Amino acid sequence: MPRRRNRKTYRFPWRGGNRFELLSDGNTYLPRMLAAIGAAREFVLLEMYLIKSGDVTTRFIDALLAAAARGARVRLLLDDYGARGLKHSDRQRLQESTVRLAWYNPLQYRKRARNLYRDHRKLLLADAEVAFIGGAGLTDEFDPGLQRGMYWHDVMLQIEGPVLQDWAALFLETWHTCADDDRAFESVLPAARGDGQQGRIALAAGPHAHEINRSVVKRIRTAEHRIWIVTPYFLTTWKIRRALRRAARNGIDTRLLLPGPYSDHPWVSHAARGVYRRLLRNGVRIFEYQPRFIHAKVVLCDQWVSLGSSNLDRWDQHWNLDANQEVDDQRFAHSVERLFSADFALSDEIDYASWRRRPWQQRVRERLAGLLVLWLQRLSRWWG
């Protein structure tokens, strides 16, 4: 269970001298991640929520085993619920090697609501040289070469520089709650890059660390030109929705990029559509992505970016370990802007007048899905 921390403080500082590169879709970031594991000589730290046996996971297991065989210290931290699709044969391959494998919060009936605490982070760190963070998992759904156009659209962030020491510290803190292991990695710190960019990690770690949402609300309230958000599950807090409505009424270019006809949880999309009316009425522009399921989680406010594993939903606030990389840099913001613009072009914009004329069947689905979300939240709190 996460430690209590002051709600008003941020654990990690801003650090300059970093280099950030936005990687869109699995055909870009999966080869980069595998190459980083292949080049590692000292250690590999991999923390993953969603992992399922298949071609992608086999490639990563092969790479991890090869790294361990050449002497690198490999630590693999998996969420027990998110890894339920990992076959026994794959687990056995890892356990029979020198890879150290740990499970976050193994499911047990007697834990009751504590079973809901999950490690939702996605992090790969290799040799204190490079890290990858974002929203993607290790499943075949993220590989365009395996899905014939219906792959999940997601992004990862490649990171180099001093902020890697914070990602390493974050991994090791969770690792040491799940496994008895040495702390040798903590002495390895990355070198600063003089011309690099400024970044900071923000966290969501259960009910006492709301750094990610707090940062997003603050940036929405202080934005001067634009607020663009993409998330696959728009079940945000009322504070975020209120801040978006106020920003739009004040003339800020406020846009949401959300799933269209494709989703791994359609009922969540129906529940999210239940809050469209007030947002549209206040001037928030809503786009639904059409080609495939969009799984990315990015916030762009002016030149500030928050990218990582957080869906900005209310579940994150109570149960998930999440982490986002915040970047405050104009050049990086341009690359995020290009990504958004390309995705807006592949989306249908929801018009307020036509939204009010939607069929009654759709309204019923939205109402029922919203009630289900509310019921699940109340049940989880009561169960706890």
C-alpha positions in Angstrom: 0.0 0.0 0.0 1.4 3.5 -0.9 2.9 5.6 1.8 1.1 8.7 3.0 2.6 11.9 1.8 1.8 15.6 2.0 -0.9 16.3 -0.6 0.5 19.8 -1.3 4.1 18.7 -2.1 5.8 17.2 -5.1 8.2 14.4 -4.4 10.6 15.0 -7.3 12.2 18.3 -8.4 12.5 19.9 -11.8 15.8 18.8 -13.4 17.4 20.4 -16.5 19.8 18.8 -18.9 17.5 16.1 -20.2 16.6 14.9 -23.7 13.1 13.7 -24.5 11.8 12.1 -27.7 8.2 11.3 -28.4 7.7 7.9 -30.0 4.4 7.1 -31.6 3.0 3.5 -32.1 4.6 0.2 -31.4 6.5 0.0 -34.7 8.6 2.9 -33.3 9.0 2.4 -29.6 9.1 -1.5 -29.4 12.3 -1.8 -31.5 13.9 1.1 -29.5 13.0 -0.6 -26.2 14.4 -4.0 -27.4 17.5 -2.3 -28.7 18.1 -0.6 -25.3 17.8 -4.0 -23.5 20.2 -5.5 -26.1 22.8 -2.8 -25.5 22.6 -3.0 -21.6 25.7 -4.3 -19.9 25.1 -3.3 -16.3 21.4 -3.6 -15.5 17.9 -3.5 -16.9 14.9 -2.4 -14.8 11.4 -3.2 -16.3 8.2 -2.3 -14.5 5.0 -3.2 -16.4 1.3 -3.4 -15.7 -0.2 -5.0 -18.8 1.7 -8.0 -20.1 0.2 -10.9 -22.1 1.9 -13.9 -23.7 2.4 -13.5 -27.5 4.9 -12.5 -30.0 5.8 -9.1 -28.4 6.2 -10.6 -25.0 8.3 -13.5 -26.3 10.7 -10.9 -27.9 11.1 -9.1 -24.7 11.6 -12.2 -22.6 14.3 -13.3 -25.1 16.0 -9.9 -24.8 15.9 -10.0 -21.0 17.3 -13.5 -20.8 20.1 -12.6 -23.2 20.9 -9.5 -21.1 21.0 -11.6 -17.9 23.2 -14.3 -19.7 25.8 -11.7 -20.5 26.0 -10.5 -16.9 23.6 -7.6 -16.7 21.4 -7.5 -13.5 17.8 -7.7 -14.7 14.9 -6.9 -12.5 11.4 -7.4 -13.7 8.5 -6.0 -11.7 5.0 -7.1 -12.8 1.5 -6.3 -11.5 -0.1 -9.5 -10.4 -3.5 -8.6 -12.0 -2.2 -7.0 -15.1 0.0 -10.0 -15.8 -2.8 -12.6 -15.5 -2.5 -13.2 -19.3 1.2 -14.3 -19.0 1.3 -18.0 -19.6 2.9 -20.5 -17.1 5.6 -21.4 -19.7 6.7 -17.7 -20.0 6.8 -17.4 -16.2 8.8 -20.5 -15.9 11.4 -19.3 -18.5 11.9 -16.2 -16.4 12.0 -18.0 -13.1 14.6 -20.5 -14.3 17.0 -17.8 -15.4 19.0 -15.2 -13.4 16.3 -12.6 -14.1 14.9 -11.4 -10.7 11.1 -11.4 -11.0 8.8 -9.8 -8.5 5.0 -9.4 -8.3 3.2 -6.3 -7.1 0.3 -7.0 -4.7 -0.5 -10.7 -5.4 -4.2 -11.3 -5.5 -5.6 -12.9 -2.4 -9.3 -13.0 -1.3 -8.5 -12.1 2.4 -7.0 -8.8 1.3 -10.5 -7.6 0.3 -10.2 -4.0 -1.1 -6.4 -4.1 -0.9 -6.6 -6.2 -4.0 -7.6 -3.1 -5.9 -4.2 -1.4 -5.4 -2.4 -2.0 -8.7 0.9 -1.0 -10.2 -0.2 0.7 -13.4 3.2 2.2 -14.3 5.2 1.3 -17.5 8.9 1.8 -17.2 12.1 0.5 -18.9 15.4 1.7 -17.6 18.7 0.4 -19.1 22.2 1.2 -17.8 21.3 4.6 -16.5 21.6 5.7 -20.1 18.0 5.6 -21.4 14.5 5.1 -20.1 11.1 4.6 -21.8 7.8 5.5 -20.1 4.3 5.9 -21.3 1.0 4.0 -21.6 1.8 1.0 -23.7 1.9 -2.6 -22.4 3.7 -5.7 -23.7 0.9 -7.3 -25.7 0.5 -8.0 -29.4 -2.2 -5.3 -29.6 0.5 -2.6 -29.6 2.4 -4.0 -32.6 1.2 -2.7 -36.0 2.9 -5.6 -37.8 0.7 -8.1 -36.0 -2.7 -6.4 -36.1 -3.5 -5.6 -39.7 -4.3 -1.9 -39.1 -6.2 -2.5 -35.9 -3.3 -2.0 -33.5 -3.7 0.2 -30.4 -2.5 3.7 -31.0 -0.2 4.7 -28.2 2.9 6.7 -27.4 6.1 6.2 -25.3 8.7 8.8 -24.2 12.4 8.1 -24.6 14.4 9.8 -21.9 18.0 10.6 -21.4 19.6 12.7 -18.6 19.5 13.4 -14.9 15.7 12.7 -14.5 16.6 9.0 -14.9 17.8 8.9 -11.3 14.3 9.8 -10.2 12.8 7.1 -12.4 15.3 4.6 -10.9 14.5 5.7 -7.4 10.8 5.3 -8.1 11.3 1.8 -9.5 13.5 0.7 -6.6 11.2 1.9 -3.9 8.4 -0.2 -5.3 10.8 -3.1 -6.0 11.9 -3.3 -2.4 8.3 -3.5 -1.2 7.9 -6.7 -3.3 11.3 -8.3 -3.2 14.3 -8.7 -0.9 17.2 -7.5 -3.0 20.4 -5.4 -3.0 20.4 -1.7 -3.5 23.4 -1.6 -5.8 21.5 0.2 -8.5 21.0 3.3 -6.4 24.7 4.3 -6.8 24.4 4.6 -10.6 23.4 8.1 -11.7 23.1 9.4 -15.2 25.1 12.3 -16.5 23.6 15.7 -17.2 23.3 17.0 -20.7 24.1 20.7 -20.9 21.7 21.6 -23.7 18.9 19.4 -22.5 15.3 20.0 -21.5 13.6 20.4 -18.2 11.5 17.7 -16.7 9.9 16.4 -13.5 8.1 13.2 -12.4 4.6 13.6 -11.0 2.9 10.7 -9.2 -0.5 9.1 -8.5 0.0 6.5 -5.8 -3.3 5.7 -4.2 -5.4 8.0 -2.0 -2.6 10.2 -0.6 -0.6 11.3 -3.7 -2.5 13.2 -6.3 0.4 15.0 -7.9 -0.6 14.2 -11.5 -4.1 15.5 -11.3 -3.1 18.5 -9.2 -0.5 19.5 -11.8 -3.0 19.1 -14.6 -5.6 21.2 -12.9 -3.1 23.9 -12.1 -1.9 24.0 -15.7 -5.4 24.1 -17.1 -6.3 27.0 -14.8 -3.2 29.0 -15.9 -3.1 28.1 -19.6 -3.1 31.1 -22.0 -3.5 29.6 -25.4 -4.4 25.9 -25.5 -5.3 22.8 -23.5 -5.3 19.6 -25.5 -5.8 16.2 -23.7 -5.9 12.7 -25.0 -7.0 9.8 -22.8 -8.6 6.4 -23.5 -10.9 6.6 -20.4 -12.4 10.0 -19.8 -13.7 9.4 -16.3 -12.0 12.4 -14.8 -12.7 14.2 -11.5 -15.1 17.1 -11.4 -12.2 19.5 -10.7 -10.7 18.7 -14.1 -14.0 19.0 -15.9 -14.9 22.3 -14.2 -11.4 23.7 -15.0 -11.9 22.7 -18.7 -15.3 24.3 -18.9 -14.0 27.6 -17.4 -10.9 27.6 -19.7 -13.1 27.1 -22.8 -15.5 29.9 -21.7 -12.4 32.2 -21.3 -11.4 31.6 -24.9 -8.7 29.0 -24.4 -8.4 26.5 -27.2 -9.7 23.5 -25.2 -9.8 20.1 -26.9 -10.3 16.5 -25.9 -9.2 13.5 -28.0 -11.1 10.4 -27.0 -11.9 6.9 -28.3 -14.4 6.6 -31.1 -15.9 3.3 -32.3 -13.1 1.2 -30.9 -12.3 0.6 -27.2 -11.3 -2.3 -25.0 -13.9 -1.1 -22.5 -16.9 0.2 -24.5 -19.0 0.8 -21.4 -16.3 3.3 -20.2 -16.7 5.2 -23.4 -20.5 5.3 -22.9 -20.0 6.6 -19.4 -17.6 9.2 -20.6 -20.1 10.4 -23.2 -22.5 11.1 -20.4 -20.5 14.3 -19.5 -20.2 15.6 -23.1 -23.2 17.9 -22.9 -21.9 20.4 -20.3 -18.4 20.4 -21.9 -19.7 21.0 -25.4 -22.2 23.7 -24.2 -19.3 25.6 -22.6 -17.1 25.5 -25.7 -14.9 22.4 -25.1 -14.2 20.8 -28.4 -14.4 17.0 -28.4 -12.9 14.7 -31.0 -13.4 10.9 -31.3 -10.6 9.0 -32.9 -11.9 6.8 -35.7 -9.2 4.4 -37.2 -8.5 2.3 -34.2 -8.4 2.3 -30.4 -6.5 5.2 -29.0 -4.7 4.3 -25.8 -2.4 7.4 -25.4 -2.4 9.5 -22.3 -1.0 13.0 -22.9 -1.8 16.5 -21.7 -0.5 19.6 -23.6 -1.1 23.0 -21.9 0.7 25.8 -23.9 4.3 24.4 -23.9 3.9 22.1 -20.8 3.4 18.4 -21.4 2.4 15.6 -19.0 2.8 12.1 -20.5 2.8 8.7 -18.8 0.6 6.0 -17.5 -2.2 8.0 -15.9 -5.6 8.0 -17.5 -6.6 11.0 -15.3 -9.6 8.9 -14.2 -11.0 8.6 -10.7 -9.7 5.1 -10.4 -6.2 6.4 -10.5 -6.9 8.7 -7.6 -7.8 5.8 -5.3 -6.1 2.6 -6.4 -3.3 2.9 -9.0 0.4 3.5 -8.8 0.9 5.8 -11.8 3.7 8.2 -12.9 3.9 10.8 -15.6 6.8 12.7 -17.0 6.3 16.5 -17.0 8.2 18.4 -19.6 8.4 22.2 -19.9 10.0 22.9 -23.3 8.9 24.6 -26.4 10.7 22.3 -28.8 9.2 19.2 -27.2 5.8 20.8 -27.2 6.0 21.2 -31.0 6.5 17.5 -31.4 3.4 16.8 -29.2 1.4 19.4 -31.1 2.2 17.6 -34.4 1.0 14.3 -33.0 -2.2 15.8 -31.8 -2.8 17.6 -35.1 -2.4 14.3 -37.0 -4.8 12.6 -34.7 -7.4 15.4 -34.8 -7.4 15.0 -38.6 -8.3 11.3 -38.2 -11.1 12.1 -35.8 -14.8 13.1 -35.9 -15.6 16.3 -34.0 -18.7 16.2 -31.9 -21.1 19.1 -32.6 -23.2 20.3 -29.7 -26.4 20.7 -31.8 -26.2 17.2 -33.3 -25.2 15.7 -29.9 -28.5 16.9 -28.4 -30.3 15.0 -31.2 -28.6 11.7 -30.6 -30.9 8.6 -30.4 -32.6 7.8 -27.1 -30.9 4.3 -27.1 -27.5 6.0 -26.9 -28.7 8.2 -24.0 -29.9 5.1 -22.2 -26.5 3.4 -22.7 -24.7 6.5 -21.4 -27.0 6.7 -18.3 -26.6 3.0 -17.4 -22.8 3.1 -17.9 -22.6 6.2 -15.7 -24.6 4.5 -13.0 -22.4 1.4 -13.2 -19.2 3.5 -12.8 -20.8 5.3 -9.8 -21.9 1.9 -8.3 -18.4 0.4 -8.7 -16.8 3.4 -7.0 -19.1 3.2 -4.1 -18.8 -0.5 -3.8 -15.0 -0.4 -3.8 -15.0 2.2 -1.0 -17.5 0.3 1.0 -15.5 -3.0 0.5 -12.4 -1.2 1.7 
